[in-house]
Amino acid sequence: MQLDLLVEQFRKKDPNAFKTLHEMYADNICGVINTIVKDDGVAQEICQDVFIKIWNNAESYNSSKGRFFTWILNIARNAAIDEIRSKTYKNQKKNLSADYFVGILESREEEHMAVDTKGLRKLVKNLKEKCVQIIELLYFRGYTQKDAAEELNIPIGTVKTRNRSCISQLRENMESI
């Protein structure tokens, strides 16, 4: 069935169209959400909420503004970001068991060995500790610039400036390899 026709049936609240679109997109949407929240169970819950939301707001989709999948993806991304900013999510992360941290430490040791073997260590070798902190928070932990500013207790403008500076330094390091 052609996607445009399927989406049109979905907008008219056809349950079969919903089922087909869910089968087509749910795995990808859950994967994107899981990349942000880093928890399979939470990602599955958010994914289901996203599909309920698109069902309830099907008429708001406008094909002239973008593809249907992109529309769903934006809703999913926003829902995942809302989740990681929520107090409940933050409190759950504070109350993790000791086993979780042991797993992190073990995986970090493995990552460290893998990074060294790939030569990527050279990329950050000449970076200042401030750059390493900013890159870690913004790119590996998924912090917003505002969250990073709060975590490091520095103004958001400083985070933005350091981020630009650090990325420039990384580019220079890449060119010298």
Sequence and secondary structure as in RCSB ss.txt:
>XXXX:A:sequence
MQLDLLVEQFRKKDPNAFKTLHEMYADNICGVINTIVKDDGVAQEICQDVFIKIWNNAESYNSSKGRFFTWILNI
ARNAAIDEIRSKTYKNQKKNLSADYFVGILESREEEHMAVDTKGLRKLVKNLKEKCVQIIELLYFRGYTQKDAAE
ELNIPIGTVKTRNRSCISQLRENMESI
>XXXX:A:secstr
  HHHHHHHHHTT HHHHHHHHHHHHHHHHHHHHHHH  HHHHHHHHHHHHHHHHHTGGG  GGGS HHHHHHHH
HHHHHHHHHHSHHHHHHHHT  HHHHHHHHHHHHHHHHHHHHHTTHHHHHT  HHHHHHHIIIIIS   HHHHHH
HHTS HHHHHHHHHHHHHHHHHHHHH 
